[in-house]
Amino acid sequence: MLFSDLTLTPELQALLRLAMFPDPQRVAAALTAYANDPTRLVFDWSLRGQLVSAAGVQVSGNAAEVLHIGTAAHIRGQGYGRDLLHGIRAHLGVMTLSADTDGQAVDFYRQSGFEVVALPPAWGTPRFRCTLSS
């Protein structure tokens, strides 16, 4: 089940942190942006009342960018992150949902139906633009 317009509870923050660079100042800034920037939205996916996945996106016109997505470790690989992303796109009614990611997450996006294009490396790490379009 997809939910939006959420309060950033500690449980929700913990899932979002899974996708954040582990610098306390950067994490705090990202969470503050979700709380204060109306173009940034947080969605979660719950299963039988248990929060299993969360994603933060930034909306601009008819497009949205996935900024963070995290799924509880004990339930990864079962499609809840994929379902969350597809649910977000349908809920927002955007034509394009995109994400910039690294080599660790690119297969998740590819398996979720996103087209993947290599970007120039950043900080010595391969980067990819992943796009889901109508």
Buried (B, 14 or more C-beta within 10 A) or exposed (E): EBBEEBEBEEEBBEBBBBBBEEEEEEBEEBBEBBEEEEEBBBBBBBBEEEBBBBBBBBBEEEBBBBBBBBBBEEBBEEBBBBBBBBBBBEBBEBEBBBBBBBEEBBEBBEEBEBEBEEEEEEEEEBBBBBBBEE
